[in-house]
Amino acid sequence: MQEPFTSIFQLPRMRVPAKVIGNKAIHWNQYDIAVLELNGNPFPSLEPLDIRRREMLKQIVERQKSALK
């Protein structure tokens, strides 16, 4: 089975301050971070939709021209 990615890399856990409690205590959140290395374009091509849009625009213009005559 061909997968849409080449590699997944796990980065070191990131620790960020979430909120300060009073003047002293700081609450920390820890996040696991990963990077996904994509192989090629994961999104489908929009060319067929663009071709269909142009065809529909031509039909609309032709109908409007014939309605004005």
Secondary structure, DSSP 8 states (H G I E B T S, - for coil): ---SEEEEEEEEEEEEEEEEETTTEEEEEEEEEEEEEE-S--S--SHHHHHHHHHHHHHHHHHHHHHH-
